[in-house]
């Protein structure tokens, strides 16, 4: 753990992407095969690989309690430290100074504790496991455990740079590393394959969730048509839950966009898929659908998180699976096939109810695309998905093969009533704004939302000084301010 933390600090200290990659590469190259996969996953700020269904369900209370017990401080002291740092890892490092009993601790030992935390079912037991781990670490090492547990290292590192570090460490082509990462959803496995010079052996496997292909946003139909460069395939953008269905033999598993298994919540879809005479992987959207109409999204939410769905709920909120892509069929990986071919194969599956195929319209110009968009809005859908029929499926990537047309909403003038200290690089400025509108009937301002983006760093710094000058009350991280600053929000 000491080498991991030392490497993290060195990465944090440089703004050079090349230097970050070199540091990662040197570190990865020094590790054995037991430690290497853990280091790769931890530098992606995950306790387990993305495809791993184990979730720690570790709330802030567990981290807070473990640190307070170990350092023998109260929550107020922890809060004061957070005010200074706005980063859980940095708080842990500061508060634990002089309060731990460091012992050499390997990443496999850290992993064993993460597994232990996962296996515990009570806050008390999870806290105990975490406290025992932190007690064995230096404050700097403990900081990085905290960062991994909160899912944000804040050292200027992203998953793409971890892939580059793996490529650098083992002299592998970055394209091969990225492809293996897309197929496996496990940077740890990818690192080991790179070390063994076996990246091209990576395969798409059923019952292992695949990162979903993402669409790039666009507000202008003409710009979309220029990008597609010819015929565009157009589907409604539904207000549901992105779903990935895996079927192999008699087994059917459903995954949501965050790669969590949701099979139990949609038994009618699973039962119907069981009758499909193919091993298959489908990409689509789960929708609440009744009497020929899509129900509001909040109705669909009633189905989530359930181990058993009652007959009453099945009747009240029936669900369909709108399939728009097939990625694997009877042993054949289809990711590199053009969408045109994947759609042909999808249509040939003859999927039973409650499956439906996404309705496909072909557009040749911007005017036609605008008309299709208006129709989608009349059907209460969010907008359009516009796809290049020659596009390949790129898991976890947001390219130009798929574009989403969601036109700008009408703007609203609001007034800022509260401001809050930001996080990360904005931990010393007031960057989060609470805003309100005027209620004529009640002759009062009513808070309706928050804004976190839209201003440059220079503008935020300037506004921070102004908000401090019009502060009504300072609550620490949050300040109420005189309602003077007007924003335009969409």
N, C-alpha and C positions, 0 to 999 in steps of 0.2 A: 504493500500500500504506500510505502514511503516513496518508491520510484514513481508510482502513478501520480501522487500529489506533487512531487518535484517537477515532473513533466508538465502537469497542469499549470503550475505557477509559471514555468518558462513560456508556455503557449500564451498564457494570459498577458505576459509582459511584452509581447511583440505584436505589432499590427500587421506584420508582413505575412501574407498568405503562404509564400514560399517557405518562410522560416517555420511557420506552424506545421506545414507539411513535413519538413525535414525533421523537426523535433518528434513528431508522431512516428515517422518512419524509423528513426533511430531507436525509439522506445519499443515499437512493435518487434523490430528485428532482434531485440535482445531477449525476448520472452520465450519460454517453453510452451508446448502445445496445451498445457493445462491452464496456463495464465493468459495466453494470447487472446482466446475468444472472449474472456471476461473483460479484458482491457478494452477491446474494440467496442463492446456493448456499453461499457461504463463511460467511455468517451463520447458516446452518443446520448449520454444522460439518461440511461435506462437501467433499472436493476435486472431486467430480463430482456431477451431479444423481442423485437416487435411481434413476431409471430407466436411467441410463447403466451399461452392463455393464463399463466399465473400473474395475478395482480396483487400487489401488497395491500391495497386499500388502507394506506397509511396516512391518516389525517394529520394536520398540523399539531393536534393535541398530543399525539404520541411523541413527536420530535420535541415539542415544548416540554413535556413531562420528563422525558429522558434527560434532557440537558439541564433542566432545573434541579432534578434530583441529584445528578452527578456533580454539578457545580455548587449545590446548596444555595441557590438564589431563588427569588420569587419571580412571578410572571412580570411584575413591573420592571425589574432589572432587565429581563429579556426584551421587553417592549422598548426600553430606552436604547438598548443596543440596536434593535431593529430600526429605530428612528435614525440612527447614525449611518447604518449600512444599507438598509432596504434589500438585504440578501440573507437568506437563511444560513447559507454556508459561512458567510463572514461573521454572522452573529455567533454561530457555534464556535468558530475559532477564537473569537474574543472572549466569550464567556467561560470557555473551558480552560483558559490559561492557568496552569498550576493545579488543575483539578483531576487530571487523568493519570493513569499508571501505564505508560506506553510499553508495549512489547512488540517485537517484530511480528507483523501480521501480513499474511499473503492475501492476494486477491481471491484465491479459492476459499480461504477462511472467511473473507467478507461475504462471498457467495453463500457459504453455509449459513451465515446469519440471516441473509435475505430470505433463504428458503425457510428457515425457522420462523421468521416474522410472518411469512406467507401462511405457514401451517397453523399459527396461533389464531384463535378466534375471538380473543378478548383484548381490549385496549391495554389492560394491565400486563398481560403476557407479552404483547408486542412491545410495549414500553420497556419491559424488563430485558428482552432480547437486544433491543437497540442500545439501551444503557450499558449493557455488558460489552457490546462491541466498541462503543465510543470510549469506554474506560481503558481499552487496550491500545488506543491510538493516540498519536500526538494531536494537538489541536488542529494543526494544518491537515493532517490525514482525515480527522473527523469532519473538517469543513467539506472535503470532497465527498464523503459519504452523504452528508446533508444535501449537497448539490445533486448527487445522483438520485436521491430519494424524492427531491422536489422536481426533478425532470428538467433542470436548467443549470448547466455548468457556468454560464456567463463568463466564458473565457475566449469568446470570439470564434467558437468552433461550431460547425454544423455537420450533419451526417455526410454531406458531400466531401468535406475535408477529411473526415475519417476514412472514406473510401480512397481518397488521394494518398493518405498516410499509409494505408495498406499496400497500395500500388508501389509507393516509394520504397517501403520496407523490403519487398520481395521482388522488385524489378518486374512487376506484372503490368500489362497494358491496362490503363484506367478503364477503357471500354469494357474489358473482360471483368474487372472488379465490379463495375456498376451493373453489368448484366447479371452477374451472379447474385448481387445484392437484391436486384429486383425479383429474381426468381425465388430466392430463399427467404427473404425478409429477416435475415439473421446475419448481422455484420460479423459476429463471432465465427460462425461457420465459414463465411467468406474469407476471413483472415487466415483460417487454418487451410482452406483450399488454396489460397494464394501461396502460403508457405510451402505447400506440397506440390506446387506447379500443376494444380488440378482444377483450376477455375472453370474450365470448359466442361467439367463433369457435372456442374450444378444443373439441377433439373427442377422443373415445375412439378410439385407433388400435391396431389389431392389431400384434403384434410389439413393442409398447411395454408393459412390465409395469405393471399397475395395482396400487396399494396394496390390500391385502386388507381387507375389512370385518372388524371385530373384535367379539367378544362381551363383555358385561359379566358379571363373576362374581357368582354368588349361591349361597348354601348352603341356602336355605329354599324348598321347593316352593310354600308358600302365598304367599310374597312374590312369586315369579315369576308366579303366576296373577293376582295383583292387578295386576301391571304390564302383563301381556298384555291383561287385561280381557276375557276370553272364551275362544274356542277357541285353543289353543296347538298349534303344529306341533312335533313332537319327533323328533330324530334322535340316534343314538348319537354320543358324542364319541370319535373314534377316536385311537389312539396311533400316528400316522403322520407324514407330512410334508405340510403344506399345499401344494397345487399349483395352478397356474394354467396352463391349456392354451389356446394361441392357434393357430387354424388359418385360413390364408388361401390359397386355391388349393391347391397341392400342398405348401405349406410348413407345418410344425408346429413350435412351440417351447413348451417347458415352463419355467416359472419357479417357484422356491421362495418361501417366505414372505419371505425377505430380498431378493427380486427378482433373485436370481442365476439365470442360465440353467442348467438341469440336464437339457437335452434328451438328451444323450449317455448319461446314466445309465439311461434308461428306454426302450430302443428298441422294446419290444413295445407300449408305450402309444402311441408316436409312429406306429408302423406301422398300428395299428388306427385311430388318429385320421385318418390319411391317406385312409381309405376312407369317412369321413363326408362326405356330399354337401352340405356347408354351410360357409360361413365362420362361425367360431364362437369364442367365448371362454367357457371353462368354469372354474368354481371347484370345487375338490374336495380330496380327500385321497389321497395315494399310500400304499398299504399293501403290506407283504409278505404274500402270501396263498398258501397251499398246502393242497391236500386239504380244501378247504372251511373252513379256519380261518385266522385272522389270526396271523401269526408275530410274535414279540417285536420291538420297535422296533430293537434292536441288530442284528438280522438285516438290516433295511432299510438300515442305515447302511453295510453292505458295498457297496451299489450307488452310493453318493455319491462324487463326486470322480473318477469314471472317465471317460476319453475313449472307451474301448472296453470293453464288457461281454462277457465270455467266454461261450461256450455253456454251460459248466459252471455259472457263476454264475447265468445265466438259468434253468437247471433247478433249482438249489439254492434260489434266492430269487426266485421269480416274483412279479410285482407287478401289482396292480390299481389302477385310478383310480376312486375312489368319487366320483361327481359329485353335488353338491348344489345347484348354481346355474348358470344361464346368464346372461351379462352382455351378450352381443352376439350377434346372429344375422342373417347375410346383410344387413349394412348398417344394422341397427337397433340403436341403443343402448338397452339394457333397464334401465339403472341406476335410472331413475325409475318403472319398472313395479312394481306390488306383487309380493311373493314368490309370491302365489297364481298370477299370470299367468306369472311366470318358471318356476315349477315345471311348469305346464301345457306350456309350450314345451319344457322340458327332457325331459319324458316323451315328447314327440312326436318327438324326435330319433332314437329307436330305436338307441341307441349299441351298437356291437358289443363283444364280449369283447376285452380284459380290462377294459372299462368296466362299472361297476355303478352303479345309482342308489342314493343314500342311502335306507335304509328309513325311511319316514315314518309316524309314529303321531300321531293327534290326541288331545289330552287336554282335558278340560273342567273338571277340578277338581284340587286339590292331592293328594288321596288317589290318584287315577289316575296323576298324575305321579310320586309316590313309588314306585308299583308298577312303572312303566316304568323308573325309575332302578335299582331292584333287579335288573331283568332285564338292563339294560346292564352292571351290575357282574358279573353271572353270566357274561356273554359276554366278560369280561375287558376291557371298554372303560372309559375313564376316567370317564365320566359322561354327561351329556346336553347337547345343544344344543337350546334351546327358542326358537322363533322366532314372531314375530307374522306371520301370513299376509298382512297388509296392509303389512308393512315394505318400505321401499325400500333399495337397496344403497348404502351410504355408504363408499366406499373410504378406508381409513386411519383410520376413525373407530370409536370404541367407544360405541355408543348403547344404547338400551333395546329396539331392535327385535330384537336377538339377545341371548340370555342363556345362560350356561353354568352348569349345575347340577353342582357338585362339592362334595359334603358334606365337612365337616371330618373330617380323619383323627384317629385316636386320638392322644392326646398322649403325650409321653415325657419323663420327668425326666432331665436331664443335668447334668453339672457342668462349669464353665468351667475349662479348663486353660491357655489362652493368650489373649492379647488383642493387638490390632493397631491402630495409628493409622489413622483413616479417611481419606477424600478430600473435596475440596471444602470445604464449610462445616464438615466434621467432621475437618479435617486436624490439629487440635490436641487431639483427644480420642481415647480408646481406645474405638472403636465396633464393631469387628469381633471377634467372639468365637469361638474354637475350643472345641468341647465334646466330652465323652467320656461313656461309660457304663462301668459296672463289669462286668468279666469274671470271674464267680465261679470258673470252672475255672482260669483263669490267675492269679487273685488280683491283678488289675491293672486300671488304667483304660485304655480303648482309645478313642482319638479317632475320632469318626464323622462329624463335619461342622462347618460354620460357620454362624453367625447374624449377619445384618447389619441386621435391622430388628425392630421390635416395641417399642422403648423411645422415650420422648420425649427431646428434646434435654436437658431438665433432668435426667432420670433418667440419661442417658449421662454427663453432666458429674459427677454425684454418684458414679456407679460408677467413673469414671476415677480419682477420688481414692482410692477404696477399692482398686482394682486396683493402683495404685502402691504402696499400703501393704503388699500381700501378694505383691509381685513376687519371684519366685525368681531370675530372671536377665533382664537387659535386653539384647536383641540389637539395639537401635536402634528400628526401627519395630515390632518384635514383642517381647512379653514373655511368658515362662512365669510362671504364677502358682500359688499354692497352691490346690489344688482344694477351695474352700470355697463358691463361689457356685453355687447350683442354679437352673437354668432349666427352664421347661416349654416344649417345642417341639412343633410339630405336623408 
